[in-house]
Amino acid sequence: MDKRLEGKVAVITGAASGIGAATAKTLVAHGAKVVLGDIQEAPGSELAQALGGDGAAVFRLCDVTIEEHVAQLVETAISEFGAINVMFNCAGIVGAMGPMETTPAAEWKLTTDIMINGVFYGMKHASKHMKRAGSGSIISMSSTAGIMGGLGPHAYCAAKHAVVGMTKSLAAEVGASGVRVNCIAPSAVATPMVAEAFLGDHTKLDDTVAALVDISPLKGRPGLAQDVANAVLWLASDESGYTSGLTLTVDAGLTTGSTAGEPAFNEYKPMQREAGRTGLD
């Protein structure tokens, strides 16, 4: 395997499962050192141990709603590996569900706290170091729900639109410093979070894959966490060195108007709130 990220250091929030874990494995396989952050301590630590036999990965407990946690995650990259070259803001939840008129304000605030403020903290603290270094790649998780309406519940849709806006705004600010800022907009992919949203059970990944095949615009082809990890790899690498301010869709053409589509998350079974805090993207 080519080592496209040899010598680079990446920080990943929501890294203990789903897209975050798939991305951590992919970046390490391509030569990066990684700092993994999540509130799922046991699986996060186990993943770091599995990846870090040669010192390639460390785990730190990180609740992205607490700015100091995110700041410390970035500082860990500096102290452990000497740099931060890539920041992937991946932590997320489905969050507040249902019609807007019945959406509890507390659940709205929690959803946006994780998926807007958490991304802001990652952008803020990573960009500070990257501007000084004169290079870096900041990548954040948006969604097709950040491009179109009806593909996610209201708070989720609002938060993912905000990620697109923050990406464009920061890209305009830091480009002169050599820092690139992009985001990724997947449609539903087979992760524990989507399994919980579709089927009410985050362990039913095989059933989720089958459900995604049925709604995919590409015949017989579900979206997988690895598809998003591959997009992160490209945006993290020098191969995308002239790309900034991009919202990269990983959606089998859903946002072009392909008609297979996916049903609105508003109709899905709500996640348990405690499970929802675990960064299951």
C-alpha positions as CSV (number, residue, x, y, z in Angstrom):
1,M,0.0,0.0,0.0
2,D,1.2,3.5,-0.8
3,K,1.9,5.7,2.2
4,R,0.1,8.9,1.1
5,L,0.1,10.3,4.6
6,E,3.6,9.3,5.7
7,G,4.9,11.9,8.2
8,K,1.4,13.4,8.8
9,V,-0.5,13.6,12.1
10,A,-4.3,13.5,12.2
11,V,-6.8,14.2,14.9
12,I,-10.2,12.5,14.6
13,T,-13.3,13.2,16.8
14,G,-16.0,10.6,17.1
15,A,-13.2,8.1,16.3
16,A,-14.3,5.1,18.4
17,S,-16.8,3.6,15.9
18,G,-18.5,4.0,12.5
19,I,-17.0,6.5,10.1
20,G,-14.5,7.8,12.6
21,A,-13.0,4.3,13.3
22,A,-12.9,3.4,9.6
23,T,-11.1,6.7,8.9
24,A,-8.6,6.1,11.7
25,K,-7.7,2.7,10.3
26,T,-7.4,4.1,6.8
27,L,-5.2,7.0,7.7
28,V,-2.9,4.8,9.8
29,A,-2.6,2.3,6.9
30,H,-1.4,5.2,4.7
31,G,1.3,6.2,7.2
32,A,-0.3,8.8,9.5
33,K,-0.1,9.0,13.2
34,V,-3.5,9.6,14.7
35,V,-5.0,11.0,17.9
36,L,-8.5,9.5,18.5
37,G,-11.1,11.4,20.5
38,D,-14.5,10.1,21.6
39,I,-16.7,9.7,24.7
40,Q,-16.7,6.0,24.2
41,E,-13.6,5.2,26.3
42,A,-13.4,1.5,26.1
43,P,-13.8,1.0,22.3
44,G,-11.7,4.1,21.6
45,S,-8.8,2.8,23.8
46,E,-9.1,-0.7,22.2
47,L,-8.9,0.8,18.7
48,A,-5.9,2.9,19.6
49,Q,-4.1,-0.2,20.9
50,A,-5.0,-2.1,17.8
51,L,-3.6,0.6,15.6
52,G,-0.8,1.8,17.7
53,G,1.5,-1.2,18.0
54,D,4.3,1.0,16.6
55,G,3.1,4.1,18.4
56,A,0.8,5.2,15.5
57,A,-2.3,6.0,17.6
58,V,-3.3,7.3,21.0
59,F,-6.8,7.8,22.5
60,R,-8.1,10.6,24.6
61,L,-11.5,11.0,26.1
62,C,-13.2,13.9,24.3
63,D,-16.7,15.3,24.7
64,V,-16.9,17.7,21.7
65,T,-19.4,19.9,23.5
66,I,-16.6,20.9,25.9
67,E,-14.1,23.2,24.2
68,E,-11.2,22.4,26.5
69,H,-11.6,18.7,25.6
70,V,-11.2,19.5,21.9
71,A,-8.3,21.9,22.5
72,Q,-6.6,19.2,24.6
73,L,-7.1,16.7,21.8
74,V,-5.3,19.0,19.4
75,E,-2.5,19.7,21.9
76,T,-2.0,15.9,22.3
77,A,-1.2,15.7,18.6
78,I,1.5,18.4,19.2
79,S,2.9,16.8,22.4
80,E,2.8,13.2,21.2
81,F,3.7,13.5,17.6
82,G,5.0,17.1,17.1
83,A,2.4,18.5,14.7
84,I,-1.2,18.5,13.5
85,N,-1.6,18.2,9.8
86,V,-5.1,16.9,9.5
87,M,-8.2,17.6,11.6
88,F,-11.3,15.5,11.0
89,N,-14.4,16.7,12.8
90,C,-16.5,13.5,12.7
91,A,-18.4,13.3,16.0
92,G,-22.1,13.4,15.6
93,I,-25.6,12.1,16.5
94,V,-28.9,11.9,14.8
95,G,-30.3,14.0,17.6
96,A,-33.7,15.6,18.0
97,M,-36.4,13.9,16.0
98,G,-39.9,14.6,14.8
99,P,-41.9,17.6,13.6
100,M,-40.5,21.0,14.5
101,E,-43.6,21.9,16.5
102,T,-42.9,19.0,19.0
103,T,-39.1,19.1,19.0
104,P,-37.9,19.6,22.6
105,A,-35.7,22.6,22.9
106,A,-33.2,20.7,25.1
107,E,-32.7,18.1,22.4
108,W,-32.3,20.7,19.7
109,K,-29.6,22.4,21.8
110,L,-27.8,19.2,22.5
111,T,-27.9,18.2,18.8
112,T,-26.5,21.6,17.6
113,D,-24.0,21.7,20.5
114,I,-22.4,18.5,19.3
115,M,-22.6,19.1,15.6
116,I,-22.1,22.8,15.3
117,N,-20.1,23.8,18.4
118,G,-18.1,20.6,18.3
119,V,-17.0,21.3,14.7
120,F,-16.3,25.0,15.6
121,Y,-14.0,24.0,18.4
122,G,-12.1,21.6,16.2
123,M,-11.8,24.2,13.4
124,K,-10.7,26.9,15.9
125,H,-8.0,25.0,17.6
126,A,-6.6,23.1,14.6
127,S,-6.5,26.2,12.4
128,K,-4.5,28.1,15.1
129,H,-1.6,25.6,14.8
130,M,-2.0,25.0,11.1
131,K,-1.8,28.8,10.3
132,R,1.5,29.0,12.2
133,A,2.8,25.9,10.4
134,G,1.7,27.3,7.0
135,S,-0.2,24.1,6.0
136,G,-2.9,21.7,7.0
137,S,-6.2,20.1,6.1
138,I,-9.3,20.6,8.1
139,I,-12.1,18.2,7.2
140,S,-15.6,18.2,8.7
141,M,-18.6,15.9,8.5
142,S,-21.6,17.4,6.8
143,S,-24.3,15.4,5.1
144,T,-26.7,15.3,2.2
145,A,-29.0,16.8,4.8
146,G,-26.6,19.8,4.7
147,I,-27.4,20.3,1.0
148,M,-31.1,19.4,0.7
149,G,-34.1,19.4,2.9
150,G,-36.1,16.3,3.9
151,L,-33.1,14.0,4.3
152,G,-32.8,14.4,8.1
153,P,-34.6,15.7,11.1
154,H,-34.7,19.5,11.6
155,A,-31.8,20.0,14.1
156,Y,-29.6,17.6,12.1
157,C,-30.4,19.4,8.9
158,A,-29.7,22.8,10.4
159,A,-26.4,21.6,11.9
160,K,-25.2,20.0,8.7
161,H,-26.0,23.2,6.7
162,A,-24.0,25.1,9.3
163,V,-21.0,22.8,8.7
164,V,-21.1,23.7,5.0
165,G,-21.2,27.4,5.9
166,M,-18.4,27.2,8.4
167,T,-16.3,25.3,5.9
168,K,-16.6,28.0,3.3
169,S,-16.1,30.8,5.7
170,L,-12.9,29.3,7.3
171,A,-11.5,28.3,3.9
172,A,-11.7,32.0,2.8
173,E,-10.0,33.1,6.0
174,V,-7.0,30.6,6.2
175,G,-6.2,29.9,2.5
176,A,-3.6,32.6,2.5
177,S,-1.9,30.8,5.3
178,G,-1.7,27.5,3.3
179,V,-4.5,25.8,5.2
180,R,-7.2,23.9,3.3
181,V,-10.8,23.5,4.7
182,N,-13.3,21.1,3.2
183,C,-16.3,19.0,4.3
184,I,-17.9,15.7,3.2
185,A,-21.6,15.2,2.7
186,P,-22.5,11.5,2.7
187,S,-25.9,10.0,2.3
188,A,-26.9,7.3,4.8
189,V,-24.1,4.8,5.2
190,A,-23.9,1.6,7.2
191,T,-22.8,2.7,10.7
192,P,-24.1,2.1,14.2
193,M,-25.8,5.5,14.2
194,V,-27.7,4.8,11.0
195,A,-28.6,1.3,12.2
196,E,-30.1,2.9,15.3
197,A,-32.0,5.5,13.2
198,F,-33.3,3.0,10.7
199,L,-33.9,-0.1,12.9
200,G,-33.7,1.0,16.5
201,D,-30.7,-1.2,17.2
202,H,-27.1,0.1,16.6
203,T,-25.8,-3.5,16.3
204,K,-27.9,-4.4,13.2
205,L,-25.3,-3.4,10.7
206,D,-26.0,-6.3,8.3
207,D,-29.7,-5.4,8.2
208,T,-28.8,-1.8,7.7
209,V,-26.7,-2.7,4.7
210,A,-29.6,-4.5,3.2
211,A,-31.9,-1.5,3.8
212,L,-29.4,0.8,2.2
213,V,-29.2,-1.4,-0.9
214,D,-32.9,-1.0,-1.4
215,I,-32.8,2.9,-1.3
216,S,-29.4,3.4,-3.0
217,P,-29.4,5.3,-6.3
218,L,-26.7,2.9,-7.4
219,K,-28.2,-0.6,-8.0
220,G,-27.0,-3.1,-5.4
221,R,-24.5,-0.7,-3.8
222,P,-25.0,0.5,-0.2
223,G,-23.0,3.3,1.3
224,L,-20.3,2.1,3.6
225,A,-18.2,3.8,6.2
226,Q,-15.1,3.0,4.1
227,D,-16.5,5.2,1.3
228,V,-16.4,8.2,3.5
229,A,-13.0,7.2,4.9
230,N,-11.6,7.1,1.4
231,A,-12.9,10.6,0.8
232,V,-11.2,11.8,4.0
233,L,-8.0,10.2,2.8
234,W,-8.0,12.1,-0.4
235,L,-8.8,15.5,1.3
236,A,-6.1,14.8,3.9
237,S,-3.5,14.0,1.3
238,D,-1.4,16.2,-0.9
239,E,-3.3,14.9,-3.9
240,S,-6.1,17.4,-3.0
241,G,-3.6,20.2,-2.5
242,Y,-5.5,22.7,-4.6
243,T,-8.9,21.9,-3.2
244,S,-10.4,24.1,-0.5
245,G,-14.0,25.2,0.4
246,L,-15.4,22.0,-1.1
247,T,-18.5,20.1,0.0
248,L,-17.6,16.6,-1.3
249,T,-20.7,14.5,-1.8
250,V,-20.4,10.7,-1.1
251,D,-24.0,9.9,-2.0
252,A,-24.3,7.8,-5.1
253,G,-25.8,10.8,-6.9
254,L,-28.6,11.3,-4.5
255,T,-28.3,15.1,-4.5
256,T,-28.2,15.2,-8.3
257,G,-31.9,14.1,-8.2
258,S,-31.4,10.3,-8.6
259,T,-34.8,8.9,-7.6
260,A,-34.1,5.9,-5.4
261,G,-33.4,8.2,-2.6
262,E,-33.8,7.7,1.1
263,P,-36.8,8.3,3.4
264,A,-36.7,11.3,5.7
265,F,-35.0,10.7,9.1
266,N,-38.0,12.5,10.7
267,E,-39.9,9.2,10.4
268,Y,-37.2,7.0,12.0
269,K,-37.3,5.6,15.4
270,P,-35.5,8.0,17.8
271,M,-32.2,7.1,19.2
272,Q,-31.8,6.7,23.0
273,R,-30.4,9.9,24.2
274,E,-27.5,8.3,26.0
275,A,-26.5,6.2,23.0
276,G,-26.8,9.4,21.0
277,R,-24.0,11.0,22.9
278,T,-21.5,8.4,21.8
279,G,-20.4,9.7,18.4
280,L,-21.8,6.8,16.4
281,D,-21.3,8.3,12.9
